[in-house]
Amino acid sequence: MKKPRWARDYWSYAKYANLAFSLAVTLGVSIFLGLWAGQWLDRRLGTGPWLMVSGVLVGVAVGFYSIIKEIGVLADGKGDKPGDREPED
């Protein structure tokens, strides 16, 4: 039985909404953790804002690395819904 169009569209929209949410959370958490670690080290070592700024930059780098890795997995087709792929000959 063929699926209705809205069911196929729903899966497509849900997949992209999930991707956007996942990327936003990944980037936000990595930046927050870098900020927190930098502030903690600044308080411990008395270095002013320098380790906080460094922590944020490291958080941004780690977040983008994770995003690039996640998008690479999707580009390979490993992120597809099971059963959606065409059988290979």
Backbone torsions as a table, in degrees:
resi	resn	phi	psi	omega
1	MET	NA	134.0	-178.7
2	LYS	-79.6	136.4	179.1
3	LYS	-73.0	145.5	176.1
4	PRO	-66.6	156.1	-177.1
5	ARG	-59.0	-39.5	-177.5
6	TRP	-64.2	-30.5	178.9
7	ALA	-69.4	-39.7	178.0
8	ARG	-68.6	-42.7	179.2
9	ASP	-64.7	-38.5	179.4
10	TYR	-60.1	-44.4	179.8
11	TRP	-62.8	-40.7	179.7
12	SER	-63.5	-46.1	179.7
13	TYR	-66.2	-40.9	-179.8
14	ALA	-64.8	-38.8	179.7
15	LYS	-63.6	-44.2	-179.1
16	TYR	-73.7	-33.8	175.5
17	ALA	-66.0	-40.7	177.1
18	ASN	-63.4	-41.6	178.5
19	LEU	-62.2	-46.9	-179.4
20	ALA	-62.6	-43.3	178.6
21	PHE	-63.8	-43.5	-179.9
22	SER	-63.1	-43.2	179.8
23	LEU	-66.3	-40.6	179.0
24	ALA	-65.0	-43.1	179.2
25	VAL	-66.1	-43.3	179.7
26	THR	-59.1	-48.9	-179.2
27	LEU	-66.9	-43.5	-178.9
28	GLY	-63.7	-43.7	-179.1
29	VAL	-67.6	-41.4	-179.4
30	SER	-65.8	-39.3	177.2
31	ILE	-67.1	-43.2	179.1
32	PHE	-61.1	-44.1	-180.0
33	LEU	-65.6	-38.6	175.5
34	GLY	-63.6	-41.7	177.7
35	LEU	-63.2	-47.2	-179.0
36	TRP	-62.7	-46.4	-179.8
37	ALA	-64.2	-40.2	178.5
38	GLY	-64.5	-43.0	177.8
39	GLN	-64.8	-41.1	179.6
40	TRP	-62.0	-44.8	178.6
41	LEU	-66.7	-38.1	177.0
42	ASP	-61.1	-41.8	178.0
43	ARG	-65.4	-39.7	-178.4
44	ARG	-70.1	-41.4	-172.9
45	LEU	-101.0	-11.9	-179.9
46	GLY	65.5	40.1	-175.9
47	THR	-97.1	8.9	179.9
48	GLY	74.8	-151.3	-174.4
49	PRO	-84.1	2.9	-170.3
50	TRP	-67.2	-42.3	179.6
51	LEU	-73.7	-29.0	175.1
52	MET	-64.9	-45.6	178.5
53	VAL	-62.9	-42.6	178.0
54	SER	-63.2	-40.3	178.5
55	GLY	-63.1	-41.2	178.0
56	VAL	-64.4	-43.2	179.2
57	LEU	-64.4	-39.5	176.2
58	VAL	-65.5	-40.6	177.4
59	GLY	-61.2	-41.2	177.2
60	VAL	-63.9	-44.0	-179.8
61	ALA	-63.4	-44.6	179.5
62	VAL	-65.1	-40.8	178.6
63	GLY	-62.0	-45.7	179.3
64	PHE	-68.0	-36.0	176.0
65	TYR	-61.2	-44.0	179.2
66	SER	-64.4	-40.5	178.6
67	ILE	-63.9	-44.2	179.9
68	ILE	-63.3	-40.5	178.2
69	LYS	-64.0	-42.2	-179.5
70	GLU	-66.7	-40.9	178.0
71	ILE	-67.7	-35.2	176.4
72	GLY	-62.1	-39.3	177.5
73	VAL	-65.2	-41.0	178.2
74	LEU	-66.6	-36.5	-179.8
75	ALA	-67.7	-28.7	177.8
76	ASP	-74.3	-13.6	179.5
77	GLY	92.7	5.2	-179.1
78	LYS	-79.2	-9.7	-179.7
79	GLY	-96.0	7.3	-179.2
80	ASP	-73.8	159.2	175.8
81	LYS	-69.8	136.3	178.7
82	PRO	-58.4	136.8	179.4
83	GLY	90.5	-8.0	-179.6
84	ASP	-83.7	-23.0	-175.1
85	ARG	-75.1	149.6	175.1
86	GLU	-76.9	141.2	176.9
87	PRO	-66.2	136.6	179.7
88	GLU	-87.3	141.2	179.2
89	ASP	-93.0	NA	NA
